[in-house]
Amino acid sequence: STDGGVTWSAPVRVNNNPEFPFAASSPRTDQYEPGLAVDQTNGKLGLCFYDRRRDPKNFRIDRECAKSTNQGNTWSNTRITPNLFPPEVNQDPIVVPGYMGDYDTVASDFLRTKSGFFGAWGDNSKGNPDVTGAKF
C-alpha cells in the first residue's frame, strides 16, 4: 500500500520453491508464521517464515527468510535453519495449549547504524522449543 492501507497492490509471492496449483499429484507445501521488517537505512524488506518445502510429507519445517530490494516486487530466499525439525505445540498448557510462534520475528537496526536483518524463531530441532536467531 502506498496510501496508508486504503488500497493495495496485487499479491506477490515471497517463497520461491516450485509449486503447482490445482493438481492433486503436484507438490504443495506450507509457509506460515511470517515476520516482516523494513531496513530504515536502505528501504529493503526482510520477511521470515516457517517453510515445509524440504519435507516431502509436508510436516517438518525450516525457517526461511526472504529479502526484497525493490519494494516487495521480487524476493530472494535464504534458509537460516541448518536442519528440518517438527513443529512443537502444546508446550504451554495454561496460556494457549496449541500455539507455536511466540518468538517468530524479524528486526532491523532501530538506530539506523547498520543495514540488514535479524530473524528469531522457536527452534524445535532438539525436541523442545529453544529461541534461536540469525542475521540475514
C-alpha positions in Angstrom: 0.0 0.0 0.0 1.2 3.5 -0.8 -1.8 5.3 0.7 -1.8 4.1 4.3 -3.7 0.9 3.6 -6.7 2.4 1.8 -5.8 0.4 -1.4 -3.4 -2.5 -2.0 -1.3 -3.7 -4.9 -1.8 -7.2 -6.3 -0.3 -10.0 -4.2 3.3 -11.0 -4.8 4.6 -14.5 -4.0 7.5 -14.4 -1.5 8.6 -18.1 -1.3 10.5 -19.3 -4.3 10.0 -23.1 -4.2 8.2 -24.7 -7.2 4.5 -25.3 -6.5 2.0 -26.5 -9.0 -1.5 -25.3 -8.1 -4.7 -27.2 -8.9 -3.1 -30.6 -9.5 -3.7 -33.3 -6.8 -0.5 -35.1 -7.5 1.7 -32.0 -7.5 3.8 -30.9 -4.6 2.2 -28.4 -2.3 3.9 -27.1 0.8 3.0 -24.8 3.6 4.6 -21.5 4.6 3.3 -19.8 7.7 4.0 -17.6 10.8 5.6 -14.7 8.9 7.5 -11.8 10.4 8.3 -8.6 8.4 10.7 -5.7 8.9 11.9 -2.7 6.9 15.6 -1.7 6.9 15.4 2.1 7.6 19.0 2.6 6.3 18.1 1.5 2.7 14.4 0.6 2.4 14.9 -3.1 1.9 12.3 -5.5 3.2 13.0 -8.7 5.3 10.5 -11.4 5.9 10.9 -14.8 7.6 8.5 -17.7 7.8 8.3 -21.4 8.6 8.6 -23.4 5.4 7.9 -27.1 4.6 9.4 -27.2 1.1 12.2 -29.6 2.0 9.9 -32.3 3.6 8.2 -34.5 1.0 5.5 -35.3 3.6 4.9 -31.5 4.3 5.3 -31.9 8.1 8.8 -30.9 9.3 9.8 -27.3 9.0 12.7 -24.9 8.4 12.9 -21.1 9.0 13.3 -19.4 5.6 14.0 -15.7 5.2 13.5 -13.5 2.2 14.8 -10.1 1.2 13.4 -7.6 -1.3 15.4 -4.7 -2.7 12.6 -3.3 -4.9 9.6 -2.6 -2.6 8.4 -6.2 -2.4 8.1 -6.8 -6.2 10.6 -9.7 -6.1 12.2 -11.7 -3.3 15.3 -13.8 -2.8 15.0 -16.6 -0.2 17.6 -17.9 2.3 17.3 -20.9 4.6 18.5 -19.9 8.0 18.0 -23.2 9.9 20.5 -26.0 9.5 18.1 -28.8 9.8 14.4 -29.6 9.4 12.5 -30.1 12.7 9.0 -30.9 13.7 6.6 -28.2 14.8 6.1 -28.3 18.6 2.7 -27.4 20.1 1.1 -27.9 23.5 4.2 -26.6 25.3 2.2 -24.1 27.3 -0.9 -25.8 28.8 -2.0 -22.8 30.8 -1.9 -19.8 28.3 -2.5 -21.3 24.8 -2.0 -25.0 24.6 -2.0 -25.5 20.8 0.1 -22.4 20.0 3.6 -22.1 18.4 5.1 -18.8 17.3 5.7 -16.6 20.3 9.3 -15.8 19.3 8.9 -15.6 15.5 10.0 -12.1 14.4 12.3 -10.1 12.2 14.0 -6.9 13.2 16.3 -4.2 11.6 18.6 -1.8 13.4 16.4 0.7 15.2 19.3 3.2 15.5 19.8 3.1 11.7 23.6 2.5 12.0 23.8 -1.0 10.4 21.9 -2.5 7.5 20.4 -6.0 7.4 18.0 -8.0 9.4 17.9 -10.4 12.4 15.3 -13.2 12.4 14.3 -15.1 15.5 12.2 -18.3 15.8 11.3 -21.2 18.0 13.8 -23.9 17.0 12.5 -27.4 17.9 15.4 -29.4 16.5 16.4 -30.6 19.9 13.0 -31.8 20.9 11.8 -28.7 22.8 11.4 -25.1 21.7 14.5 -23.0 22.0 14.6 -19.4 20.9 17.2 -19.0 18.2 18.2 -16.2 15.8 20.3 -15.4 12.8 21.4 -12.3 10.8 20.5 -12.4 7.2 
